[in-house]
Amino acid sequence: MRISETNNHKPKQKLTEDDLSTAPDSPFQFHNNQDNKTESELPRKTSSRQKKAPVTRSKDFFMTNVTVDRPKNLSSRQPSITSTDQEFFVGNTTTRKSTNSLTIYHQNIRSLMSKKEELNIIMKDKSVSPHLICLSEHHLKTQEITKFTLNSYKIAASFCREGVPKGGVYIMTRHNIQFVTIDLSNFCIERIFEICEIEVNSKNKKIIVGCIYRSPSGDIVQFLELLEDTLSYLYKCPGSLVLCGDLNINFLLETPNKK
């Protein structure tokens, strides 16, 4: 005996979105009018991260209200600042002021005219404010360097190339520094040994400050010979000696120049 089953259920119908949204206790809710809402009505995403307050720096470190395009040549070469412990006199004979240190700033400038504005801004920084500025590779001729001016500083000594371009050394002092220029032109040879020096008046003894430059192509043996002759000459002068400059000798590499 075969038993036949009959299906009394009606065929299933596909429910639409309207049926789902209007059904009682329906878990489905459709919002078809979201596209019609304005941007201000739309819900905004909020972040749980806390915003950090902007970091402020000391005014003594950063230059305010100044925009400068830093040249690569000057930025890539870090300046050297040296201080001596000797007391020296500044000012004239009627108004004389003494301090306990002499600050010397050296920079391989590589074209002074193209870096004048930036150098002027650096010298206005109270955290730098050196008494002497020594520059190598100023790239100026004699008639050009005599016309060069920098706020609060004046030319003290210099060496300029005449046969070949670029190179040269330059020393500037504050307007109230007393000094004497030492003529070392007889020891100078372009590219090999370029030097200028001054003698600063001190309370106890004199301080001799020199700036030297040697081109990478300059003969190292001849350079050392001229340096020895110059030091022998300066040894006769009483006082301390401070030399700064760019000798183009890498002491981190084992090269013949290092020896």
KOLVOMAR-203821 format. One line per field, with one value per residue: residue number from 1; residue in one letter; chain; x, y, z of N, C-alpha, C in turn. Coordinates in steps of 0.1 Angstrom, whole numbers. Atoms other than C-alpha are relative to their C-alpha. Layout:
// KOLVOMAR-203821
resi c(NUM|...)
resn c(a|...)
chain c(A|...)
n_c1 c(X|...)
n_c2 c(Y|...)
n_c3 c(Z|...)
ca_c1 c(X|...)
ca_c2 c(Y|...)
ca_c3 c(Z|...)
c_c1 c(X|...)
c_c2 c(Y|...)
c_c3 c(Z|...)
// end
This chain:
// KOLVOMAR-203821
resi c(1|2|3|4|5|6|7|8|9|10|11|12|13|14|15|16|17|18|19|20|21|22|23|24|25|26|27|28|29|30|31|32|33|34|35|36|37|38|39|40|41|42|43|44|45|46|47|48|49|50|51|52|53|54|55|56|57|58|59|60|61|62|63|64|65|66|67|68|69|70|71|72|73|74|75|76|77|78|79|80|81|82|83|84|85|86|87|88|89|90|91|92|93|94|95|96|97|98|99|100|101|102|103|104|105|106|107|108|109|110|111|112|113|114|115|116|117|118|119|120|121|122|123|124|125|126|127|128|129|130|131|132|133|134|135|136|137|138|139|140|141|142|143|144|145|146|147|148|149|150|151|152|153|154|155|156|157|158|159|160|161|162|163|164|165|166|167|168|169|170|171|172|173|174|175|176|177|178|179|180|181|182|183|184|185|186|187|188|189|190|191|192|193|194|195|196|197|198|199|200|201|202|203|204|205|206|207|208|209|210|211|212|213|214|215|216|217|218|219|220|221|222|223|224|225|226|227|228|229|230|231|232|233|234|235|236|237|238|239|240|241|242|243|244|245|246|247|248|249|250|251|252|253|254|255|256|257|258|259)
resn c(m|r|i|s|e|t|n|n|h|k|p|k|q|k|l|t|e|d|d|l|s|t|a|p|d|s|p|f|q|f|h|n|n|q|d|n|k|t|e|s|e|l|p|r|k|t|s|s|r|q|k|k|a|p|v|t|r|s|k|d|f|f|m|t|n|v|t|v|d|r|p|k|n|l|s|s|r|q|p|s|i|t|s|t|d|q|e|f|f|v|g|n|t|t|t|r|k|s|t|n|s|l|t|i|y|h|q|n|i|r|s|l|m|s|k|k|e|e|l|n|i|i|m|k|d|k|s|v|s|p|h|l|i|c|l|s|e|h|h|l|k|t|q|e|i|t|k|f|t|l|n|s|y|k|i|a|a|s|f|c|r|e|g|v|p|k|g|g|v|y|i|m|t|r|h|n|i|q|f|v|t|i|d|l|s|n|f|c|i|e|r|i|f|e|i|c|e|i|e|v|n|s|k|n|k|k|i|i|v|g|c|i|y|r|s|p|s|g|d|i|v|q|f|l|e|l|l|e|d|t|l|s|y|l|y|k|c|p|g|s|l|v|l|c|g|d|l|n|i|n|f|l|l|e|t|p|n|k|k)
chain c(A|A|A|A|A|A|A|A|A|A|A|A|A|A|A|A|A|A|A|A|A|A|A|A|A|A|A|A|A|A|A|A|A|A|A|A|A|A|A|A|A|A|A|A|A|A|A|A|A|A|A|A|A|A|A|A|A|A|A|A|A|A|A|A|A|A|A|A|A|A|A|A|A|A|A|A|A|A|A|A|A|A|A|A|A|A|A|A|A|A|A|A|A|A|A|A|A|A|A|A|A|A|A|A|A|A|A|A|A|A|A|A|A|A|A|A|A|A|A|A|A|A|A|A|A|A|A|A|A|A|A|A|A|A|A|A|A|A|A|A|A|A|A|A|A|A|A|A|A|A|A|A|A|A|A|A|A|A|A|A|A|A|A|A|A|A|A|A|A|A|A|A|A|A|A|A|A|A|A|A|A|A|A|A|A|A|A|A|A|A|A|A|A|A|A|A|A|A|A|A|A|A|A|A|A|A|A|A|A|A|A|A|A|A|A|A|A|A|A|A|A|A|A|A|A|A|A|A|A|A|A|A|A|A|A|A|A|A|A|A|A|A|A|A|A|A|A|A|A|A|A|A|A|A|A|A|A|A|A)
n_c1 c(9|-8|6|-4|0|4|-5|10|-6|-1|-14|-6|-1|-12|4|-7|-5|11|6|-9|-1|13|4|-1|-12|-11|-13|-6|4|-7|1|-2|0|-12|-6|7|-4|-11|-13|1|9|-6|-7|-14|-8|-8|-12|-2|-13|-1|-8|-12|-2|-12|-12|-6|-14|-5|-3|-14|-5|5|1|15|4|-11|0|-13|-3|-14|-8|-5|-14|-2|7|-6|-13|3|-10|-7|-1|-11|-1|-12|2|-7|8|-4|7|8|3|-11|-7|8|11|-6|8|-7|8|-9|-2|-1|7|-4|9|-5|9|-4|12|1|7|5|11|12|5|0|12|1|-10|4|10|-7|-8|9|4|-7|-7|-12|-6|-15|-8|-8|5|-11|7|-9|6|10|2|0|-12|-4|9|13|0|-1|13|9|4|9|4|-8|-14|-9|-11|-12|-11|5|-9|8|-7|-1|-3|11|12|5|-9|-1|3|5|2|7|2|10|-5|-7|-12|-13|-8|-10|-1|-13|-2|-6|2|-12|1|12|0|13|4|-9|-1|6|1|0|-1|0|-4|10|-6|5|-4|-13|-9|7|6|-1|11|-3|9|-8|7|-8|9|-2|-11|-13|-11|0|-14|-3|8|-6|-12|5|6|-11|-7|9|0|-13|0|10|-5|-8|10|5|15|6|3|12|1|12|1|3|-13|4|-7|9|-7|7|-4|-15|-5|-13|1|1|-14)
n_c2 c(-12|-12|-12|-12|-12|-12|-12|-10|-13|-8|-3|-11|-12|-9|-12|-12|-8|-6|10|2|-11|-3|11|-3|5|4|-5|-7|-14|-5|-14|-3|-14|-5|-8|-13|-9|-9|4|-3|10|13|3|-2|9|-6|8|1|-4|-14|-9|-6|-15|-3|-2|-14|0|-12|-10|-2|10|-2|-14|-2|-9|0|11|0|11|3|6|13|0|-5|8|13|-2|-5|-9|2|-11|2|-10|0|-4|-13|-12|-10|-13|-5|-14|-9|-2|-7|9|13|10|12|13|11|10|-5|10|0|8|3|7|2|-7|4|-11|-9|-9|8|4|-12|-2|10|-2|-12|5|9|-8|-7|9|-4|12|1|-13|1|-12|1|9|5|7|5|1|-11|-2|-15|-6|-10|-12|3|3|-12|-6|9|-5|8|-8|1|5|-7|8|-1|6|9|4|2|5|-8|8|10|-4|6|0|-11|0|-13|-1|-12|-2|-10|-13|-5|9|-5|11|-4|10|6|2|12|2|7|15|5|5|4|14|9|-5|-14|-3|-14|0|-13|1|-6|-6|7|-6|6|2|-2|12|0|8|2|8|7|9|8|6|14|2|-6|9|1|-1|-14|-6|2|-8|-14|-1|0|-13|-10|2|-5|-15|-4|4|-12|-9|5|2|12|1|8|2|7|0|12|5|11|13|8|9|13|9|3|-6|-6|-13|1|2)
n_c3 c(0|1|-7|7|-9|7|-6|-2|-1|12|5|-6|8|-3|-7|4|-10|-7|-9|-12|-9|-6|-8|-15|-7|10|-3|12|3|12|1|14|3|-5|11|1|-11|3|-6|-14|-6|-1|-12|2|-7|-11|-3|-14|-3|-5|7|-8|1|7|-7|1|-1|-6|10|2|9|13|5|2|10|10|9|6|8|-4|11|-4|-3|-13|-10|-1|-7|-13|-5|-12|-9|-10|-11|-8|-14|-3|-1|10|-1|12|-2|1|-13|-10|-4|2|-7|0|-2|-3|11|14|8|14|8|13|9|14|5|14|6|-11|5|1|-13|-8|-7|-10|-10|-8|-9|-10|-9|-9|-10|-12|-5|8|-3|-3|1|13|10|9|11|10|13|2|14|3|4|-9|1|-5|-14|-7|0|-7|-13|-8|-12|-12|2|9|5|-8|9|11|11|12|12|12|12|3|-8|-12|-11|-8|-15|-4|-15|-4|-15|-4|1|-12|-3|4|6|9|11|3|14|3|15|5|-2|7|14|4|-1|-9|-14|0|-14|-4|-15|-8|-14|-8|-12|-12|-13|-5|11|13|7|15|6|14|8|11|10|11|9|0|9|-4|-4|-15|-5|0|-10|-14|-1|-2|-13|-10|1|-6|-14|-5|0|-11|-13|-5|-5|-13|-1|4|14|4|14|5|15|8|6|10|-3|-7|-10|-2|11|1|13|-1|-6|-14|-5)
ca_c1 c(0|15|9|10|20|4|19|-6|19|17|47|72|72|102|99|107|124|91|77|107|107|69|67|59|90|112|149|155|155|163|171|166|166|202|213|189|204|228|264|256|229|251|266|303|330|347|382|390|426|434|448|483|490|514|550|565|602|624|627|664|668|645|644|608|591|620|618|652|660|691|717|729|766|763|738|758|790|787|804|829|828|858|861|893|897|917|903|904|895|868|859|880|904|877|850|867|848|863|848|862|861|868|843|855|831|845|826|837|813|819|808|803|780|755|753|754|718|719|751|737|707|730|751|720|713|722|732|760|771|809|836|855|842|867|855|873|865|848|853|859|885|904|882|851|860|869|833|817|797|780|760|781|813|842|870|901|923|919|936|921|932|943|954|926|890|873|892|904|902|886|885|859|856|830|833|845|873|909|932|963|965|995|1008|1015|1011|1047|1038|1006|1004|971|954|983|985|961|962|953|959|952|964|937|946|942|945|973|987|979|959|968|939|945|923|938|926|941|924|919|943|970|1003|1003|1041|1044|1015|1031|1064|1046|1027|1059|1075|1045|1044|1081|1075|1045|1064|1085|1053|1043|1008|985|978|944|942|910|902|896|927|908|926|903|918|892|906|941|955|989|978|970|1006)
ca_c2 c(0|34|64|96|128|160|194|217|246|274|281|304|340|363|391|426|453|470|438|434|469|470|436|437|433|432|434|450|487|502|538|546|584|587|600|629|642|671|668|685|659|629|612|621|597|605|594|581|593|625|654|665|701|718|718|752|759|785|818|818|787|795|826|840|857|848|826|815|791|774|767|731|740|760|737|705|719|724|755|754|777|780|799|809|815|847|880|906|942|956|991|1022|1036|1058|1031|997|966|932|896|862|845|851|833|824|812|794|783|769|793|783|816|844|866|838|831|867|869|836|844|878|860|835|863|880|849|858|821|825|861|855|881|869|853|832|821|799|797|831|832|870|891|918|947|928|918|953|964|935|945|926|940|947|934|948|933|925|903|884|866|866|846|865|838|812|816|807|799|825|832|860|872|897|912|931|968|972|946|959|940|943|926|903|903|867|872|860|825|823|802|798|764|751|774|804|821|854|863|890|897|905|927|908|919|895|885|887|861|854|841|826|812|786|769|742|731|693|695|714|697|683|682|719|728|712|730|764|757|749|781|801|786|793|829|832|815|847|866|864|851|823|810|798|783|773|765|738|717|690|661|633|617|590|574|558|581|594|629|617|605)
ca_c3 c(0|-11|10|-9|9|0|6|21|24|0|-22|-7|-19|-21|4|-7|12|19|34|57|69|75|91|129|151|120|127|93|88|55|49|13|17|29|-5|-2|30|30|41|75|82|76|106|110|120|153|163|198|195|215|196|207|214|191|202|210|208|225|207|213|191|162|141|142|113|89|59|45|16|31|4|4|5|37|54|47|63|100|114|142|172|195|228|245|282|278|288|260|257|234|228|226|252|268|270|276|285|294|291|300|266|229|206|171|144|114|83|49|32|-5|-21|4|-18|-23|14|27|37|56|73|84|100|118|132|147|167|203|210|183|183|179|183|152|120|100|65|40|2|0|-38|-39|-56|-37|-50|-41|-6|4|-4|15|46|74|102|133|117|98|77|96|72|40|12|-24|-54|-85|-109|-105|-93|-60|-28|-4|34|53|90|103|138|157|154|190|188|189|166|144|110|104|69|58|20|15|27|5|-27|-44|-39|-18|12|17|51|68|105|131|166|191|221|255|291|300|266|229|209|173|152|117|90|65|33|11|-20|-24|-54|-35|-30|6|10|0|22|53|45|42|74|93|80|90|125|129|120|144|172|175|183|220|229|222|187|173|138|120|84|58|51|30|48|59|91|91|59|55|27|19|29|64|69)
c_c1 c(9|-7|6|-1|-4|6|-11|5|-1|14|6|1|12|-4|8|5|-11|-7|8|-1|-14|-5|1|13|11|13|7|-5|8|-2|4|2|13|7|-5|4|12|12|0|-8|6|7|15|8|9|12|2|14|-1|10|11|1|12|12|6|15|5|3|15|6|-5|-2|-15|-2|11|-1|13|1|15|7|6|15|3|-6|8|14|-2|11|7|1|9|0|13|-2|7|-9|6|-8|-8|-3|12|7|-8|-11|5|-8|8|-10|10|1|0|-7|4|-9|7|-10|7|-12|-3|-10|-7|-12|-13|-6|0|-12|-2|10|-4|-10|6|7|-9|-5|8|8|14|9|15|7|7|-7|11|-7|11|-9|-11|-2|0|13|3|-10|-14|-1|1|-14|-11|-3|-9|-3|8|14|7|11|12|12|-6|11|-10|9|-1|1|-12|-12|-2|11|0|-4|-3|-3|-7|-1|-11|7|8|11|13|9|11|1|15|1|7|-1|13|0|-12|3|-14|-2|8|-1|-5|-3|-1|-1|-2|5|-10|6|-7|5|14|10|-8|-4|1|-10|3|-11|8|-9|10|-10|3|11|13|10|1|13|3|-8|6|13|-3|-6|11|7|-8|0|13|0|-9|5|8|-10|-5|-16|-4|-3|-12|0|-13|0|-4|13|-3|9|-10|8|-7|4|16|4|14|0|-1|14|8)
c_c2 c(12|11|12|12|12|12|11|14|7|2|13|12|8|13|12|8|7|-9|-2|11|3|-12|3|-7|-4|6|8|14|5|15|4|15|6|9|14|9|8|-5|3|-10|-14|-2|1|-10|7|-9|0|5|15|8|5|15|3|3|14|-1|14|10|2|-10|3|14|2|10|2|-12|0|-13|-4|-7|-13|0|5|-9|-14|1|7|10|-4|13|-3|12|-1|5|13|11|10|12|3|14|9|3|7|-9|-14|-10|-14|-12|-11|-10|7|-11|2|-9|-2|-8|0|5|-4|10|9|8|-8|-4|12|2|-10|2|12|-4|-8|9|8|-9|2|-13|-2|12|0|13|0|-10|-3|-8|-4|-2|11|3|14|4|12|12|-3|-2|13|8|-8|5|-10|7|-3|-5|8|-9|2|-5|-9|-4|-4|-5|10|-8|-10|4|-7|1|12|-2|14|0|14|1|9|14|5|-8|7|-11|7|-11|-4|-4|-14|-3|-7|-15|-6|-5|-5|-15|-8|5|15|3|15|-1|14|-3|9|4|-7|7|-5|-3|0|-14|2|-10|-1|-9|-6|-7|-6|-7|-15|-4|6|-10|-1|2|15|7|-2|8|15|2|0|13|11|-1|4|15|5|-3|11|10|-5|-1|-13|0|-9|-1|-7|1|-13|-5|-11|-12|-8|-10|-13|-11|-1|5|5|14|-1|-2|12)
c_c3 c(0|7|-7|9|-8|8|1|1|-13|-5|6|-9|4|6|-6|12|8|10|13|9|7|9|15|6|-10|5|-11|-1|-12|-1|-15|-3|5|-11|-1|11|-3|8|15|8|2|12|-3|9|11|4|15|4|5|-8|9|-2|-8|9|-2|3|6|-11|-2|-10|-14|-3|-3|-11|-11|-8|-9|-8|3|-12|5|5|14|11|2|8|13|4|13|8|11|10|7|14|3|1|-10|2|-13|3|-2|13|10|6|-2|9|-2|2|3|-11|-13|-8|-15|-8|-14|-9|-14|-8|-15|-7|10|-5|-1|14|10|9|12|11|9|10|11|10|10|11|13|6|-8|3|3|-1|-13|-9|-10|-11|-10|-13|-2|-15|-5|-5|10|0|4|15|8|1|8|14|7|12|12|-1|-10|-5|8|-8|-10|-10|-12|-11|-11|-13|-4|9|13|11|8|14|4|15|2|15|3|-1|12|4|-4|-5|-9|-11|-2|-14|-3|-15|-6|1|-9|-14|-3|-1|10|14|0|15|2|16|6|14|8|14|12|12|4|-11|-13|-5|-15|-6|-15|-6|-12|-9|-9|-9|0|-10|4|5|15|6|1|10|14|1|3|14|11|0|7|16|7|1|12|14|6|7|14|0|-4|-15|-2|-15|-3|-15|-5|-7|-10|2|9|9|3|-10|0|-14|2|6|15|7|0)
// end
